[in-house]
């Protein structure tokens, strides 16, 4: 998810993204799990894994459509062959 600046986000705002991470974790159970996150370079990245990534994508999209995420955020679907497809987050 896009942060307020190109570094680590606005002071005090990054902590709100942990709630988004928790919401995504609840939405994908039991099909997937949160593997961790990374903050920096203007993004809060949540790593999600599951046996069938294509089933996780709509679950994540639906949950994000209920939350407020910054413009410029996206979901990257990475496959085991190294390919990646990016999907913009719902407005």
Secondary structure, 3 states (H helix, E strand, C coil): CECCCCCCCCCCCCCHHHHHHHHHHHHHCCCEEEEEEEEECCEEEEEEEECCHHHHHHHHHHHHHCCCCCCCCEEEEECCCCCEEEEECCC
